[in-house]
Amino acid sequence: MHRALLPLLLALVCSTASAQQIAFSGSMGSSAALLMIDGQPRTVRVGESVQGVKLISLEGGQAVVEVSGARRSLVLGGTPASVGGSGGGSTGRQIVLTAGSGGHFTTLGSINGRSVPFLVDTGATAVSIAQSTADQLGLKYREGRRIGAQTANGAVQAYVISLASVRIGDVEVRGVDAIVVPGQMSHVLLGNTFLSRFQMRRDNDILTLTLAY
């Protein structure tokens, strides 16, 4: 009997150690998400665990899940992410965006785990965040370095800070410098402190960002 149990125990160990493929496919308000877990659809409520996948939060088109202590932010409709296992901290390397109205590239992502809308701006020196958005994200920008910045409304006082995490889909970049400026903006501008980490290729209305290192 012990010999018969050994293969089963080994299979369970291997299953626990391997990462799971998870995609965020839909939501029921802010209380539950439809997740594809290893190809199988599962409805998971906030705070609940299904097949070892715990739904931590559900907000603004993003679901934060946890597997074996590893957390990952998933974008609604995004590609499946590998979470947990021995490689639980790994991320993807490529972002593919499609131009919207006006030819702009916009997408949902997250800063320090909090959902935000992004707009790609190759003319911006740094990731640029409005103070109103920074307040919502709980960023302590007033502790950052003060600089003078030029905006459409003239010269303003801004703050330079470092973001622990900027994530789009399955791609996460850590330690990204950002500028927090007065006023309001509809999007966080993805400037060159983020974009410089990638090789960029545009094919008509498709923009592909591939991590350079």
MDAnalysis code that builds the backbone (N, CA, C; Angstrom):
import MDAnalysis as mda
import numpy as np

u = mda.Universe.empty(639, n_residues=213, atom_resindex=np.repeat(np.arange(213), 3), trajectory=True)
u.add_TopologyAttr("name", ["N", "CA", "C"] * 213)
u.add_TopologyAttr("resid", np.arange(1, 214))
u.add_TopologyAttr("resname", ["MET", "HIS", "ARG", "ALA", "LEU", "LEU", "PRO", "LEU", "LEU", "LEU", "ALA", "LEU", "VAL", "CYS", "SER", "THR", "ALA", "SER", "ALA", "GLN", "GLN", "ILE", "ALA", "PHE", "SER", "GLY", "SER", "MET", "GLY", "SER", "SER", "ALA", "ALA", "LEU", "LEU", "MET", "ILE", "ASP", "GLY", "GLN", "PRO", "ARG", "THR", "VAL", "ARG", "VAL", "GLY", "GLU", "SER", "VAL", "GLN", "GLY", "VAL", "LYS", "LEU", "ILE", "SER", "LEU", "GLU", "GLY", "GLY", "GLN", "ALA", "VAL", "VAL", "GLU", "VAL", "SER", "GLY", "ALA", "ARG", "ARG", "SER", "LEU", "VAL", "LEU", "GLY", "GLY", "THR", "PRO", "ALA", "SER", "VAL", "GLY", "GLY", "SER", "GLY", "GLY", "GLY", "SER", "THR", "GLY", "ARG", "GLN", "ILE", "VAL", "LEU", "THR", "ALA", "GLY", "SER", "GLY", "GLY", "HIS", "PHE", "THR", "THR", "LEU", "GLY", "SER", "ILE", "ASN", "GLY", "ARG", "SER", "VAL", "PRO", "PHE", "LEU", "VAL", "ASP", "THR", "GLY", "ALA", "THR", "ALA", "VAL", "SER", "ILE", "ALA", "GLN", "SER", "THR", "ALA", "ASP", "GLN", "LEU", "GLY", "LEU", "LYS", "TYR", "ARG", "GLU", "GLY", "ARG", "ARG", "ILE", "GLY", "ALA", "GLN", "THR", "ALA", "ASN", "GLY", "ALA", "VAL", "GLN", "ALA", "TYR", "VAL", "ILE", "SER", "LEU", "ALA", "SER", "VAL", "ARG", "ILE", "GLY", "ASP", "VAL", "GLU", "VAL", "ARG", "GLY", "VAL", "ASP", "ALA", "ILE", "VAL", "VAL", "PRO", "GLY", "GLN", "MET", "SER", "HIS", "VAL", "LEU", "LEU", "GLY", "ASN", "THR", "PHE", "LEU", "SER", "ARG", "PHE", "GLN", "MET", "ARG", "ARG", "ASP", "ASN", "ASP", "ILE", "LEU", "THR", "LEU", "THR", "LEU", "ALA", "TYR"])
u.atoms.positions = np.array([
    [0.839, -1.207, 0.000],
    [0.000, 0.000, 0.000],
    [0.866, 1.245, 0.000],
    [1.996, 1.188, 0.743],
    [2.890, 2.345, 0.782],
    [3.440, 2.644, -0.606],
    [3.760, 1.576, -1.366],
    [4.270, 1.771, -2.719],
    [3.205, 2.398, -3.615],
    [1.960, 2.015, -3.392],
    [0.869, 2.559, -4.210],
    [0.632, 4.018, -3.902],
    [0.864, 4.399, -2.645],
    [0.629, 5.797, -2.251],
    [1.743, 6.728, -2.708],
    [2.950, 6.200, -2.891],
    [4.102, 7.036, -3.209],
    [3.911, 7.867, -4.475],
    [3.455, 7.270, -5.603],
    [3.249, 8.092, -6.804],
    [2.234, 9.204, -6.588],
    [1.175, 8.918, -5.802],
    [0.162, 9.925, -5.534],
    [0.739, 11.081, -4.734],
    [1.556, 10.765, -3.710],
    [2.165, 11.813, -2.900],
    [3.114, 12.654, -3.731],
    [3.888, 12.014, -4.601],
    [4.795, 12.760, -5.468],
    [4.032, 13.672, -6.402],
    [2.911, 13.205, -6.910],
    [2.087, 14.027, -7.811],
    [1.545, 15.236, -7.087],
    [1.129, 15.034, -5.812],
    [0.604, 16.159, -5.036],
    [1.686, 17.174, -4.765],
    [2.896, 16.732, -4.447],
    [4.001, 17.650, -4.192],
    [4.321, 18.453, -5.436],
    [4.394, 17.784, -6.594],
    [4.706, 18.467, -7.842],
    [3.626, 19.476, -8.189],
    [2.367, 19.098, -7.922],
    [1.269, 20.018, -8.223],
    [1.346, 21.259, -7.373],
    [1.730, 21.081, -6.067],
    [1.817, 22.216, -5.165],
    [2.949, 23.147, -5.553],
    [4.063, 22.546, -6.063],
    [5.240, 23.350, -6.363],
    [5.112, 24.106, -7.671],
    [4.232, 23.627, -8.580],
    [4.142, 24.253, -9.893],
    [3.253, 25.483, -9.845],
    [3.500, 26.413, -10.774],
    [2.690, 27.628, -10.863],
    [1.361, 27.311, -11.514],
    [0.372, 28.177, -11.256],
    [-0.935, 28.028, -11.872],
    [-1.145, 29.148, -12.888],
    [-1.824, 28.806, -13.978],
    [-2.155, 29.778, -15.013],
    [-3.531, 30.361, -14.705],
    [-3.589, 31.681, -14.502],
    [-4.834, 32.327, -14.075],
    [-5.110, 33.530, -14.961],
    [-6.364, 33.664, -15.403],
    [-6.800, 34.827, -16.176],
    [-8.081, 35.373, -15.562],
    [-8.236, 36.689, -15.640],
    [-9.412, 37.388, -15.119],
    [-10.372, 37.605, -16.286],
    [-11.501, 36.870, -16.274],
    [-12.397, 36.862, -17.427],
    [-13.675, 37.680, -17.246],
    [-14.063, 37.958, -16.019],
    [-15.294, 38.715, -15.801],
    [-15.519, 38.952, -14.325],
    [-16.522, 39.763, -14.001],
    [-16.813, 40.043, -12.592],
    [-18.314, 40.178, -12.371],
    [-18.708, 39.977, -11.138],
    [-20.084, 40.179, -10.706],
    [-20.065, 41.293, -9.668],
    [-20.113, 42.528, -10.176],
    [-19.979, 43.672, -9.291],
    [-18.582, 43.699, -8.707],
    [-18.512, 44.039, -7.432],
    [-17.209, 44.095, -6.761],
    [-17.034, 42.964, -5.759],
    [-17.928, 41.955, -5.846],
    [-17.893, 40.899, -4.835],
    [-17.308, 39.589, -5.319],
    [-17.316, 39.349, -6.625],
    [-16.826, 38.068, -7.131],
    [-16.261, 38.234, -8.533],
    [-15.305, 37.358, -8.867],
    [-14.664, 37.394, -10.184],
    [-14.775, 36.032, -10.844],
    [-14.859, 36.063, -12.180],
    [-14.765, 34.833, -12.956],
    [-13.307, 34.671, -13.376],
    [-12.665, 33.652, -12.815],
    [-11.261, 33.390, -13.106],
    [-11.122, 32.099, -13.897],
    [-10.213, 32.125, -14.864],
    [-9.838, 30.893, -15.562],
    [-8.601, 30.355, -14.860],
    [-8.769, 29.239, -14.152],
    [-7.678, 28.645, -13.386],
    [-7.243, 27.372, -14.081],
    [-6.040, 27.399, -14.650],
    [-5.530, 26.259, -15.423],
    [-6.545, 25.810, -16.474],
    [-7.167, 26.811, -17.123],
    [-8.090, 26.529, -18.217],
    [-9.513, 26.239, -17.811],
    [-9.795, 26.208, -16.515],
    [-11.143, 25.909, -16.030],
    [-11.790, 27.161, -15.440],
    [-13.038, 27.496, -15.850],
    [-13.709, 28.679, -15.303],
    [-14.150, 28.447, -13.856],
    [-13.848, 29.410, -13.001],
    [-14.233, 29.308, -11.596],
    [-14.721, 30.676, -11.114],
    [-15.808, 30.697, -10.377],
    [-16.297, 31.921, -9.756],
    [-15.724, 32.003, -8.345],
    [-15.001, 33.091, -8.064],
    [-14.313, 33.235, -6.775],
    [-14.739, 34.548, -6.143],
    [-15.214, 34.489, -4.919],
    [-15.617, 35.694, -4.193],
    [-14.407, 36.308, -3.490],
    [-14.446, 37.619, -3.254],
    [-13.360, 38.305, -2.559],
    [-13.154, 37.679, -1.187],
    [-11.918, 37.304, -0.901],
    [-11.593, 36.666, 0.371],
    [-11.691, 35.155, 0.337],
    [-12.213, 34.595, -0.767],
    [-12.394, 33.154, -0.888],
    [-11.232, 32.534, -1.661],
    [-10.954, 31.251, -1.385],
    [-9.935, 30.499, -2.105],
    [-10.577, 29.349, -2.868],
    [-10.203, 29.199, -4.133],
    [-10.664, 28.096, -4.969],
    [-9.457, 27.496, -5.669],
    [-9.256, 26.202, -5.514],
    [-8.112, 25.497, -6.105],
    [-6.785, 26.149, -5.723],
    [-6.710, 26.652, -4.487],
    [-5.485, 27.270, -4.008],
    [-5.287, 28.710, -4.442],
    [-6.269, 29.272, -5.165],
    [-6.188, 30.654, -5.628],
    [-7.128, 31.518, -4.776],
    [-6.562, 32.506, -4.090],
    [-7.354, 33.391, -3.242],
    [-7.530, 34.739, -3.919],
    [-8.775, 35.218, -3.966],
    [-9.066, 36.533, -4.533],
    [-8.922, 37.577, -3.430],
    [-7.914, 38.429, -3.547],
    [-7.623, 39.425, -2.517],
    [-8.504, 40.662, -2.673],
    [-8.603, 41.176, -3.892],
    [-9.415, 42.384, -4.118],
    [-9.878, 42.418, -5.564],
    [-10.913, 43.243, -5.789],
    [-11.514, 43.382, -7.113],
    [-11.917, 44.837, -7.277],
    [-11.196, 45.537, -8.179],
    [-11.418, 46.978, -8.283],
    [-10.943, 47.489, -9.633],
    [-11.772, 48.342, -10.271],
    [-11.351, 49.065, -11.466],
    [-10.830, 48.207, -12.591],
    [-11.496, 47.066, -12.864],
    [-11.054, 46.224, -13.958],
    [-9.837, 45.382, -13.656],
    [-9.473, 45.270, -12.377],
    [-8.331, 44.449, -11.991],
    [-8.701, 43.555, -10.816],
    [-8.133, 42.361, -10.827],
    [-8.308, 41.428, -9.719],
    [-6.930, 41.073, -9.175],
    [-6.769, 41.169, -7.866],
    [-5.513, 40.773, -7.226],
    [-5.716, 39.389, -6.610],
    [-4.889, 38.430, -7.053],
    [-5.003, 37.064, -6.553],
    [-3.716, 36.671, -5.835],
    [-3.831, 35.636, -5.008],
    [-2.678, 35.148, -4.258],
    [-2.619, 33.631, -4.344],
    [-1.442, 33.113, -4.658],
    [-1.207, 31.669, -4.708],
    [0.094, 31.376, -3.970],
    [0.019, 30.580, -2.927],
    [1.212, 30.188, -2.154],
    [2.029, 31.394, -1.711],
    [1.335, 32.456, -1.307],
    [2.007, 33.650, -0.810],
    [2.428, 34.635, -1.881],
    [2.315, 34.268, -3.162],
    [2.682, 35.168, -4.257],
    [1.429, 35.870, -4.770],
    [1.480, 37.199, -4.858],
    [0.341, 37.967, -5.328],
    [0.573, 38.471, -6.748],
    [-0.513, 38.566, -7.509],
    [-0.430, 39.061, -8.877],
    [-1.699, 39.857, -9.181],
    [-1.531, 40.981, -9.847],
    [-2.657, 41.800, -10.287],
    [-2.996, 41.413, -11.720],
    [-4.247, 41.028, -11.961],
    [-4.700, 40.580, -13.276],
    [-5.631, 41.616, -13.890],
    [-5.424, 41.919, -15.167],
    [-6.274, 42.869, -15.878],
    [-7.414, 42.111, -16.551],
    [-8.616, 42.669, -16.490],
    [-9.777, 42.045, -17.108],
    [-9.532, 41.815, -18.595],
    [-9.683, 40.564, -19.029],
    [-9.481, 40.234, -20.432],
    [-8.038, 40.046, -20.832],
    [-7.111, 40.140, -19.875],
    [-5.689, 39.999, -20.182],
    [-5.284, 38.551, -20.391],
    [-4.050, 38.363, -20.815],
    [-3.539, 37.013, -21.034],
    [-3.328, 36.308, -19.690],
    [-3.419, 34.979, -19.665],
    [-3.212, 34.250, -18.409],
    [-1.833, 34.535, -17.811],
    [-1.793, 34.633, -16.481],
    [-0.543, 34.883, -15.773],
    [-0.154, 33.641, -14.984],
    [1.141, 33.428, -14.859],
    [1.660, 32.314, -14.074],
    [1.880, 32.806, -12.648],
    [1.181, 32.197, -11.688],
    [1.232, 32.654, -10.292],
    [1.562, 31.479, -9.390],
    [2.445, 31.739, -8.403],
    [2.777, 30.723, -7.420],
    [3.887, 29.818, -7.890],
    [4.127, 28.729, -7.158],
    [5.191, 27.798, -7.507],
    [6.557, 28.378, -7.218],
    [7.580, 27.661, -7.614],
    [8.943, 28.087, -7.338],
    [9.295, 29.345, -8.090],
    [8.592, 29.619, -9.205],
    [8.853, 30.828, -9.973],
    [7.790, 31.855, -9.765],
    [7.152, 31.886, -8.591],
    [6.005, 32.737, -8.350],
    [6.276, 34.199, -8.517],
    [7.532, 34.664, -8.396],
    [7.798, 36.079, -8.513],
    [8.057, 36.526, -9.938],
    [8.044, 35.606, -10.894],
    [8.376, 35.964, -12.267],
    [7.234, 36.720, -12.918],
    [7.562, 37.484, -13.962],
    [6.555, 38.233, -14.687],
    [6.758, 38.021, -16.168],
    [5.795, 38.485, -16.946],
    [5.925, 38.439, -18.390],
    [6.923, 39.476, -18.875],
    [7.155, 39.489, -20.185],
    [8.156, 40.394, -20.747],
    [7.605, 41.260, -21.863],
    [6.363, 41.083, -22.258],
    [5.864, 41.808, -23.421],
    [4.477, 42.387, -23.175],
    [4.308, 43.649, -23.616],
    [3.019, 44.334, -23.565],
    [2.619, 44.656, -24.997],
    [1.402, 44.313, -25.385],
    [0.897, 44.612, -26.726],
    [-0.340, 45.496, -26.578],
    [-0.279, 46.685, -27.171],
    [-1.374, 47.654, -27.068],
    [-1.911, 47.986, -28.454],
    [-3.216, 48.263, -28.495],
    [-3.866, 48.669, -29.740],
    [-4.303, 50.121, -29.621],
    [-4.036, 50.914, -30.648],
    [-4.388, 52.334, -30.626],
    [-5.894, 52.510, -30.544],
    [-6.313, 53.474, -29.735],
    [-7.716, 53.797, -29.613],
    [-8.056, 55.040, -30.414],
    [-9.118, 55.719, -30.005],
    [-9.533, 56.927, -30.702],
    [-8.430, 57.981, -30.631],
    [-8.188, 58.639, -31.770],
    [-7.141, 59.648, -31.812],
    [-5.747, 59.074, -31.948],
    [-5.643, 57.744, -32.073],
    [-4.342, 57.115, -32.225],
    [-3.568, 56.963, -30.935],
    [-4.219, 57.195, -29.796],
    [-3.530, 57.083, -28.508],
    [-3.548, 55.642, -28.001],
    [-2.473, 55.285, -27.288],
    [-2.381, 53.953, -26.688],
    [-2.690, 54.071, -25.195],
    [-3.813, 53.518, -24.802],
    [-4.218, 53.550, -23.399],
    [-4.448, 52.124, -22.913],
    [-4.317, 51.940, -21.611],
    [-4.528, 50.620, -21.031],
    [-4.732, 50.745, -19.534],
    [-5.354, 49.741, -18.946],
    [-5.434, 49.661, -17.491],
    [-4.185, 48.977, -16.964],
    [-3.744, 49.413, -15.812],
    [-2.604, 48.792, -15.153],
    [-2.675, 49.088, -13.672],
    [-1.533, 49.020, -13.019],
    [-1.533, 49.309, -11.583],
    [-0.233, 49.960, -11.164],
    [-0.326, 50.780, -10.120],
    [0.827, 51.372, -9.446],
    [0.784, 50.914, -7.998],
    [1.833, 50.248, -7.573],
    [1.900, 49.722, -6.199],
    [0.657, 48.895, -5.857],
    [0.155, 48.147, -6.872],
    [-0.984, 47.265, -6.656],
    [-2.337, 47.919, -6.771],
    [-2.398, 49.242, -7.035],
    [-3.668, 49.958, -7.152],
    [-3.949, 50.273, -8.622],
    [-5.181, 50.018, -9.049],
    [-5.544, 50.148, -10.453],
    [-5.554, 51.599, -10.926],
    [-4.970, 51.841, -12.124],
    [-4.968, 53.175, -12.728],
    [-5.065, 53.027, -14.247],
    [-5.618, 54.043, -14.946],
    [-5.570, 54.057, -16.405],
    [-4.283, 54.733, -16.882],
    [-3.611, 54.137, -17.853],
    [-2.358, 54.667, -18.380],
    [-2.548, 55.184, -19.810],
    [-1.750, 56.187, -20.161],
    [-1.652, 56.690, -21.521],
    [-0.179, 56.744, -21.894],
    [0.207, 56.040, -22.961],
    [1.608, 56.047, -23.400],
    [1.951, 57.430, -23.946],
    [3.023, 58.032, -23.415],
    [3.455, 59.366, -23.846],
    [4.971, 59.352, -24.006],
    [5.425, 59.131, -25.241],
    [6.861, 59.060, -25.499],
    [7.544, 60.412, -25.342],
    [6.759, 61.499, -25.275],
    [7.336, 62.826, -25.099],
    [7.519, 63.223, -23.653],
    [7.024, 62.397, -22.734],
    [7.150, 62.692, -21.302],
    [8.449, 62.102, -20.763],
    [9.201, 62.916, -20.040],
    [10.472, 62.455, -19.485],
    [10.268, 61.326, -18.484],
    [9.210, 61.419, -17.699],
    [8.976, 60.449, -16.634],
    [7.501, 60.073, -16.578],
    [7.214, 59.011, -15.869],
    [5.828, 58.695, -15.534],
    [5.266, 59.896, -14.787],
    [4.129, 60.414, -15.235],
    [3.569, 61.641, -14.665],
    [2.196, 61.363, -14.065],
    [2.045, 61.773, -12.815],
    [0.827, 61.483, -12.049],
    [0.270, 62.778, -11.491],
    [-1.022, 63.001, -11.661],
    [-1.665, 64.173, -11.064],
    [-1.736, 64.009, -9.544],
    [-1.654, 65.119, -8.827],
    [-1.709, 65.044, -7.358],
    [-2.997, 64.394, -6.879],
    [-4.113, 64.658, -7.571],
    [-5.384, 64.060, -7.153],
    [-5.317, 62.534, -7.249],
    [-4.675, 62.030, -8.314],
    [-4.516, 60.583, -8.455],
    [-3.532, 60.039, -7.418],
    [-2.439, 60.774, -7.192],
    [-1.453, 60.346, -6.195],
    [-2.081, 60.248, -4.806],
    [-2.985, 61.182, -4.490],
    [-3.680, 61.124, -3.199],
    [-4.543, 59.870, -3.106],
    [-5.251, 59.532, -4.207],
    [-6.089, 58.337, -4.212],
    [-5.256, 57.069, -4.049],
    [-4.054, 57.093, -4.593],
    [-3.180, 55.921, -4.513],
    [-2.434, 55.839, -3.187],
    [-2.518, 56.898, -2.380],
    [-1.823, 56.904, -1.100],
    [-0.327, 57.110, -1.223],
    [0.115, 57.770, -2.307],
    [1.540, 58.016, -2.498],
    [1.998, 59.178, -1.616],
    [3.098, 59.012, -0.930],
    [3.617, 60.059, -0.040],
    [4.554, 60.969, -0.831],
    [3.980, 61.633, -1.833],
    [4.815, 62.405, -2.762],
    [5.418, 63.645, -2.129],
    [4.784, 64.187, -1.087],
    [5.335, 65.382, -0.449],
    [6.649, 65.109, 0.271],
    [6.973, 63.826, 0.431],
    [8.268, 63.452, 0.996],
    [9.325, 63.322, -0.102],
    [8.894, 63.478, -1.355],
    [9.814, 63.355, -2.481],
    [10.605, 64.631, -2.720],
    [11.455, 64.597, -3.734],
    [12.289, 65.745, -4.074],
    [11.481, 66.773, -4.863],
    [11.536, 68.016, -4.440],
    [10.804, 69.077, -5.122],
    [11.571, 69.574, -6.344],
    [10.842, 69.769, -7.431],
    [11.455, 70.318, -8.642],
    [10.474, 71.307, -9.277],
    [10.977, 72.098, -10.188],
    [10.123, 72.951, -10.998],
    [9.791, 72.235, -12.290],
    [8.543, 72.280, -12.712],
    [8.120, 71.608, -13.938],
    [7.315, 72.563, -14.794],
    [7.414, 72.387, -16.101],
    [6.689, 73.220, -17.040],
    [5.487, 72.450, -17.572],
    [4.293, 73.018, -17.398],
    [3.076, 72.396, -17.906],
    [2.383, 73.356, -18.860],
    [1.251, 72.902, -19.410],
    [0.487, 73.748, -20.320],
    [-0.014, 75.007, -19.620],
    [-0.122, 74.931, -18.297],
    [-0.598, 76.084, -17.519],
    [0.540, 76.898, -16.924],
    [1.769, 76.613, -17.362],
    [2.909, 77.372, -16.864],
    [3.763, 76.566, -15.912],
    [4.671, 77.264, -15.229],
    [5.594, 76.606, -14.306],
    [4.879, 76.235, -13.006],
    [5.134, 75.023, -12.523],
    [4.518, 74.542, -11.284],
    [5.579, 73.838, -10.451],
    [5.265, 73.640, -9.176],
    [6.125, 72.844, -8.311],
    [5.673, 71.395, -8.354],
    [6.589, 70.486, -8.619],
    [6.272, 69.063, -8.706],
    [7.161, 68.285, -7.742],
    [6.890, 66.998, -7.630],
    [7.645, 66.131, -6.728],
    [8.132, 64.904, -7.487],
    [9.379, 64.533, -7.273],
    [9.944, 63.322, -7.860],
    [9.922, 62.218, -6.807],
    [9.320, 61.083, -7.172],
    [9.241, 59.954, -6.239],
    [9.623, 58.679, -6.992],
    [9.815, 57.605, -6.250],
    [10.079, 56.297, -6.846],
    [8.895, 55.383, -6.564],
    [8.365, 54.779, -7.613],
    [7.241, 53.853, -7.490],
    [7.767, 52.443, -7.305],
    [7.278, 51.770, -6.286],
    [7.755, 50.406, -6.020],
    [7.417, 49.470, -7.170],
    [6.238, 49.668, -7.786],
    [5.804, 48.741, -8.824],
    [4.905, 49.447, -9.824],
    [5.182, 49.232, -11.110],
    [4.279, 49.630, -12.194],
    [4.003, 48.371, -13.000],
    [2.733, 48.005, -13.123],
    [2.370, 46.751, -13.789],
    [1.325, 46.989, -14.863],
    [1.533, 46.339, -15.998],
    [0.527, 46.275, -17.055],
    [0.399, 44.820, -17.455],
    [-0.785, 44.272, -17.273],
    [-0.987, 42.858, -17.571],
    [-0.061, 41.993, -16.746],
    [0.749, 41.175, -17.424],
    [1.648, 40.247, -16.752],
    [3.065, 40.792, -16.637],
    [3.245, 42.078, -16.961],
    [4.582, 42.683, -16.956],
    [4.682, 43.684, -15.808],
    [5.675, 43.509, -14.958],
    [5.879, 44.402, -13.817],
    [7.287, 44.990, -13.871],
    [7.381, 46.298, -13.651],
    [8.667, 46.985, -13.562],
    [8.746, 47.622, -12.175],
    [9.854, 47.417, -11.491],
    [10.020, 47.944, -10.135],
    [10.981, 49.126, -10.125],
    [10.795, 49.992, -9.118],
    [11.698, 51.126, -8.942],
    [11.633, 52.120, -10.082],
    [10.431, 52.580, -10.416],
    [10.240, 53.511, -11.531],
    [10.099, 54.937, -10.994],
    [10.952, 55.848, -11.452],
    [10.831, 57.245, -11.051],
    [9.588, 57.869, -11.678],
    [8.930, 58.738, -10.927],
    [7.712, 59.397, -11.406],
    [7.700, 60.837, -10.922],
    [6.940, 61.667, -11.629],
    [6.740, 63.067, -11.247],
    [5.276, 63.262, -10.889],
    [5.024, 63.845, -9.740],
    [3.663, 64.162, -9.311],
    [3.462, 65.664, -9.482],
    [2.454, 66.030, -10.276],
    [2.215, 67.438, -10.615],
    [0.841, 67.868, -10.131],
    [0.657, 69.178, -9.858],
    [-0.649, 69.662, -9.415],
    [-1.719, 69.449, -10.480],
    [-2.978, 69.436, -10.025],
    [-4.099, 69.366, -10.949],
    [-4.624, 67.963, -11.135],
    [-5.407, 67.789, -12.209],
    [-6.025, 66.511, -12.505],
    [-5.707, 66.097, -13.935],
    [-5.569, 64.806, -14.153],
    [-5.394, 64.240, -15.488],
    [-6.262, 62.992, -15.590],
    [-6.773, 62.742, -16.788],
    [-7.634, 61.569, -16.970],
    [-6.845, 60.268, -16.903],
    [-5.542, 60.342, -17.209],
    [-4.686, 59.153, -17.214],
    [-3.355, 59.462, -16.533],
    [-2.700, 58.416, -16.072],
    [-1.296, 58.512, -15.691],
    [-0.487, 58.392, -16.972],
    [0.435, 59.326, -17.198],
    [1.234, 59.311, -18.418],
    [2.411, 58.349, -18.254],
    [2.495, 57.385, -19.164],
    [3.616, 56.446, -19.165],
    [4.768, 57.085, -19.930],
    [5.663, 57.726, -19.190],
    [6.794, 58.410, -19.800],
    [8.021, 57.521, -19.871],
    [9.156, 58.152, -20.154],
    [10.354, 57.401, -20.493],
    [11.063, 56.729, -19.316],
    [10.744, 57.085, -18.075],
    [11.327, 56.323, -16.966],
    [10.773, 54.898, -16.942],
    [9.614, 54.691, -17.563],
    [9.054, 53.347, -17.743],
    [9.397, 52.808, -19.128],
    [9.152, 53.607, -20.163],
    [9.323, 53.134, -21.542],
    [10.767, 52.788, -21.873],
    [11.737, 53.457, -21.214],
    [13.147, 53.200, -21.518],
    [13.584, 51.792, -21.109],
    [12.774, 51.115, -20.320],
    [13.095, 49.738, -19.939],
    [12.741, 48.739, -21.058],
    [12.091, 49.241, -22.114],
    [11.559, 48.357, -23.151],
    [12.135, 48.676, -24.525],
    [12.096, 47.677, -25.382],
    [12.267, 47.889, -26.812],
    [10.873, 48.098, -27.398],
    [10.695, 49.181, -28.163],
    [9.380, 49.538, -28.672],
    [9.311, 49.275, -30.172],
    [8.186, 48.684, -30.591],
    [7.947, 48.480, -32.015],
    [6.490, 48.789, -32.330],
    [6.289, 49.626, -33.354],
    [4.925, 49.960, -33.754],
    [4.664, 49.450, -35.161],
    [3.584, 48.706, -35.301],
    [3.130, 48.215, -36.598],
    [1.702, 48.704, -36.797],
    [1.580, 49.809, -37.555],
    [0.269, 50.445, -37.760],
    [-0.353, 50.797, -36.410],
    [-1.449, 50.147, -36.035],
    [-2.137, 50.496, -34.787],
    [-1.736, 49.597, -33.618],
    [-0.670, 48.828, -33.774],
    [-0.225, 47.920, -32.719],
    [1.124, 48.383, -32.184],
    [1.205, 48.589, -30.874],
    [2.446, 48.959, -30.201],
    [2.871, 47.795, -29.324],
    [4.100, 47.315, -29.551],
    [4.641, 46.202, -28.763],
    [5.816, 46.687, -27.943],
    [5.736, 46.464, -26.626],
    [6.814, 46.811, -25.700],
    [7.402, 45.516, -25.157],
    [8.704, 45.329, -25.372],
    [9.379, 44.111, -24.903],
    [10.493, 44.522, -23.945],
    [10.476, 43.936, -22.742],
    [11.500, 44.276, -21.753],
    [12.893, 44.059, -22.314],
    [13.716, 45.088, -22.178],
    [15.072, 45.020, -22.726],
    [16.028, 44.332, -21.765],
    [15.704, 44.356, -20.455],
    [16.566, 43.720, -19.457],
    [15.765, 43.459, -18.212],
])
